Each structure stands twice: as C-alpha cells, then as structure tokens.
C-alpha cells in the first residue's frame, strides 16, 4: 500500500508533517511493502498548478493519506476517490507512520473534520469557490 503524508519539505521520513494538507510544498510517499520512500511535489491549484490534491494523489495510486486534519470537502473527495484518510498525524513523517501502524490515528469523518478548514473566506469573495447565501 502507498501511504501519503503532507510534508513541509523533501527530507523523507525525517521531514515535518505539514498542517494544511492542500498547501504543503510536498507529499512524502511510503510504500508499506518495500519501505520505499518517494517525494511528490504539490502541483495542485493551491500551489499555482491545476487540480485538487485529492485527485492528484488518487491518480498517483495513493491508498491512504495520513494528515493532521482536513475539512469535510476534502474528506468527501478522498472517500469518492477510494483513498482512506487518517487524522491526528504530528511530528515527523516517520512518527506519523509509526502512529498509524500502532492504530493511534483516527479515520477521518465529518465529526472530526476541521471546521476552520471548511469554508475559509466565506462572504469575503476570497477562499474557496463556494458561497452560501441565506434567504
């Protein structure tokens, strides 16, 4: 299986886990069968590229995403694409993988989604591309 961890740089297993999974510079990929580590640049629209991180990572064959937290919309996208998401990852990439192996990370759900990530910029014309109007 391929585990994916949002990372603050390209130092592999010793790199710090990035707090905002869509806005990190890179993703560290860990192949559980071979212990092989590879680094993917974040080429999503959040970083000036195209597409959403969930789509890019699913196309690259990721099975599982380990991250600190993420919003409901991202959780839904990963679910639709068949990528399992676990939240609560902290420290280094290696520590996050160890936490996952030990069963210490929670599966992402609507209940533990980050509310502050959900609709940033609401009503200001900034942030994500959805707006809510009350009638």
N, C-alpha and C positions, 0 to 999 in steps of 0.2 A: 504494500500500500504506500501511497505517497501522502506524506503529511506536509502541510504548508504552514509556515509561521511568518506573519508580517514582521519585518526586521528593520532596524534603524541603519543598517549598513550591510557590508558584504563579508563579515568575519565568520561566517558559517555558524557552527554550534555555539561559539563564544559571543555571538552578537546579541545585543539587547533586543528584546521583543518590543515592537512598535505599538503604541497605544491606539492609534487610529488606523485600522487595517487598510482602509482605502487610500490613505495619504502617506504611506511609508515609501521610502525610496526603493526597497527591495523585498522580495519574499525568499525565505530560506526553505528549500525543499529537502525533506528527509525521506529516503526510500527505506521502509521498515525491513524489507527482506535482505537488503545488501548493506545497510548503514551508509549508503552513498549520500553525500550532501551536494546539492547544486544551488546556485543562486539565480533567481529570475529578477530582472529589473521590473519595477512597476511602470507599465506602459499605458495605464488606464487614463481615462479622461480627467481624473482628479490630478494627474501629473502632466497634463498637456497632450496626452495621447488620445486614443479612442477606446470606447467600450468601458464596461464596468469591471471592477476587479473580479467579481464572482464569475463572470463569463470567461474572462481571460484565464483564470485559474482552472475552471472546469475544462476548458478546451485543452489545457496543458496536462490534463489527466490527474488532477488532484483528487484524492478521495476524502481527505479530512483537513479542515482548517483549525488551527489552534490559535486563539487570539485572546486579548484582554477582554474585549467586549465589542459589540456592534449593534446597530439599530435593527428594528423589525424588518425594514425593507430589504436590507442585506441578508438577513436570516432567511427570508422568503425566497430570495433569488438563489441562494445556495441550496435550499431544500429542493426547489424546482429543478436545479441542475444536477441533483444527486450527490452533492458534497455535504458531508456531515460537519457540523461546526461545534466546537467546544470552547467555552469561555472560561476566563479565570487565569489565563496564561500570564505569567510575570517573570521577571528576571531575564535570564539568557534563554536562547533557543534550546540549548541542552536541558536546562532546568524545566522548561515547558514540556519538552518531550518526556522527560522523566515523570513529571506530574501526570501527564496523560497516561503513560504506561501504568502508573500506580492507581489510576482511577480517581484522581483528585480534581479533574476538570469536569465541569457540568456541560451537558449538551445544551446548546443554545435554544431558547424558547421565547415566545412572546413575553412571558413573565420575567425573564432575566435580560431582556433586551435593554440597551442603554437608551433611556429616554432622551438624554441630551444629544444623542446622535440622530434621533428620529427625523425631525423637521427643522434643522437649523436654518435661521434666516427667515422664518415664517413671517409673512406680512411685510417684509422689507424689500422684496424683489431680489434678495440675494439667497445664496444657499442652493438647495436642491430645486429641481424643476417641477415641483408640485405645490399648489397653493390651496388653502382651504378658505372658503367664504361662508360666513354664517348668514342665514336668511331669516 
